[in-house]
């Protein structure tokens, strides 16, 4: 699905379920990591995590779009658009949007590239970034640290 197809889907859901037009942009944002979507208060645009479509089915994507459209329409109407507001909860239940987006699948963990060891007590440190051994010492015994 492209950004243009997503825009058409959001406009269609807005007119069908909310009976109001969607006049701003909706697009996929791959930088979203832990959330299904985001409504931007300043620009009124909607970002959707592309993993909601690739990792899950289209029904999940539609639920996330309805959730973000609840924020959109309530904010523009001057109602309670935040998650804790009764207006938001009521409208979300009315249109059948998802309250919570499912967690995207975990990406592979990066492996530690650097291993350091205390020369006094032998404690081993695994790190992804290099460390200045002249500046830092062991957190347990204050001994000198060496790259292994």
C-alpha positions as CSV (number, residue, x, y, z in Angstrom):
1,X,0.0,0.0,0.0
2,X,1.3,3.4,-0.9
3,X,0.9,6.7,0.8
4,X,-1.7,7.7,-1.8
5,X,-3.7,4.5,-1.2
6,X,-3.5,5.2,2.6
7,X,-4.8,8.7,2.0
8,X,-7.8,7.4,0.1
9,X,-8.5,4.8,2.8
10,X,-8.4,7.4,5.6
11,X,-10.7,9.8,3.6
12,X,-13.1,6.9,3.0
13,X,-13.2,5.8,6.6
14,X,-13.6,9.4,7.7
15,X,-16.6,10.0,5.5
16,X,-18.2,6.6,6.1
17,X,-17.8,6.3,9.9
18,X,-17.4,9.8,11.1
19,X,-19.6,11.6,8.5
20,X,-17.0,14.3,8.2
21,X,-14.3,15.0,5.6
22,X,-10.6,14.4,6.3
23,X,-8.8,17.5,4.8
24,X,-5.2,16.8,5.8
25,X,-2.4,14.3,5.0
26,X,-2.2,10.7,6.0
27,X,1.1,8.9,5.3
28,X,3.2,6.0,6.5
29,X,6.1,6.9,8.8
30,X,8.7,4.2,9.3
31,X,10.3,6.0,12.2
32,X,7.4,5.1,14.5
33,X,8.7,2.2,16.5
34,X,6.4,1.5,19.5
35,X,3.1,3.0,18.4
36,X,0.6,2.2,15.7
37,X,0.0,5.8,14.6
38,X,0.2,9.4,15.6
39,X,-2.0,12.5,15.2
40,X,0.0,15.7,15.0
41,X,-1.7,18.5,16.8
42,X,0.1,21.3,14.9
43,X,-0.3,20.2,11.3
44,X,-3.4,17.9,11.8
45,X,-1.7,15.2,9.8
46,X,-1.8,11.5,10.7
47,X,1.3,9.2,10.6
48,X,0.7,5.5,10.5
49,X,3.3,2.9,11.4
50,X,3.8,0.7,8.2
51,X,4.3,-2.4,10.5
52,X,0.6,-2.2,11.3
53,X,0.0,-3.4,7.7
54,X,3.0,-5.6,7.2
55,X,3.0,-7.4,10.5
56,X,-0.8,-7.5,11.0
57,X,-4.0,-7.7,8.9
58,X,-5.9,-4.8,7.3
59,X,-8.5,-4.8,10.1
60,X,-5.8,-3.8,12.5
61,X,-4.7,-1.0,10.2
62,X,-8.4,0.2,10.0
63,X,-8.6,0.1,13.8
64,X,-5.5,2.3,14.2
65,X,-6.8,4.7,11.5
66,X,-10.1,5.0,13.3
67,X,-8.3,5.7,16.6
68,X,-6.2,8.5,15.0
69,X,-9.3,9.9,13.3
70,X,-11.0,10.1,16.7
71,X,-8.1,12.4,17.8
72,X,-8.4,14.4,14.6
73,X,-12.1,15.1,14.6
74,X,-12.4,15.7,18.3
75,X,-9.4,18.1,18.3
76,X,-10.9,20.1,15.3
77,X,-14.3,20.2,17.0
78,X,-12.9,21.4,20.3
79,X,-13.8,18.3,22.2
80,X,-11.8,16.1,24.5
81,X,-9.3,14.5,22.1
82,X,-6.9,12.9,24.7
83,X,-7.0,9.2,25.6
84,X,-8.3,9.9,29.1
85,X,-11.3,12.1,27.9
86,X,-14.8,10.7,28.0
87,X,-15.5,12.2,24.5
88,X,-12.6,10.3,23.1
89,X,-13.6,7.0,24.7
90,X,-17.3,7.4,23.6
91,X,-16.5,8.2,20.0
92,X,-13.9,5.4,19.8
93,X,-16.5,2.9,21.0
94,X,-19.1,4.3,18.6
95,X,-17.0,3.9,15.5
96,X,-15.3,0.6,16.6
97,X,-11.7,1.8,16.6
98,X,-9.0,0.0,18.5
99,X,-8.2,1.4,22.0
100,X,-4.6,0.0,21.8
101,X,-2.5,-0.9,18.8
102,X,-0.8,-4.2,19.0
103,X,2.9,-4.1,19.7
104,X,5.0,-4.4,16.5
105,X,7.2,-7.5,16.2
106,X,10.6,-7.1,17.8
107,X,13.5,-6.2,15.6
108,X,16.6,-8.3,16.1
109,X,18.8,-7.3,19.1
110,X,22.2,-5.9,18.2
111,X,25.0,-7.9,19.5
112,X,27.6,-6.4,21.8
113,X,30.7,-5.6,19.9
114,X,33.1,-4.6,22.6
115,X,33.9,-6.6,25.7
116,X,35.8,-5.0,28.6
117,X,37.1,-6.6,31.8
118,X,38.2,-5.2,35.1
119,X,41.8,-6.0,35.8
120,X,41.3,-6.1,39.6
121,X,38.0,-8.0,40.2
122,X,37.5,-9.6,36.7
123,X,34.0,-8.1,36.1
124,X,33.1,-8.3,32.4
125,X,31.3,-5.5,30.5
126,X,29.6,-6.0,27.2
127,X,29.0,-2.8,25.2
128,X,27.8,-1.7,21.8
129,X,29.9,1.4,21.8
130,X,33.6,2.0,22.6
131,X,34.5,3.3,26.0
132,X,37.5,5.5,27.1
133,X,39.3,3.2,29.5
134,X,41.5,6.0,30.7
135,X,38.5,7.9,31.9
136,X,36.3,5.2,33.4
137,X,36.9,2.6,36.0
138,X,35.1,-0.5,37.3
139,X,31.8,0.2,38.9
140,X,32.3,-2.5,41.5
141,X,35.8,-2.0,42.8
142,X,37.1,1.1,41.0
143,X,39.8,-1.0,39.3
144,X,41.2,-0.2,35.8
145,X,39.3,-1.6,32.8
146,X,40.9,-3.2,29.8
147,X,39.4,-4.0,26.3
148,X,39.4,-7.8,25.8
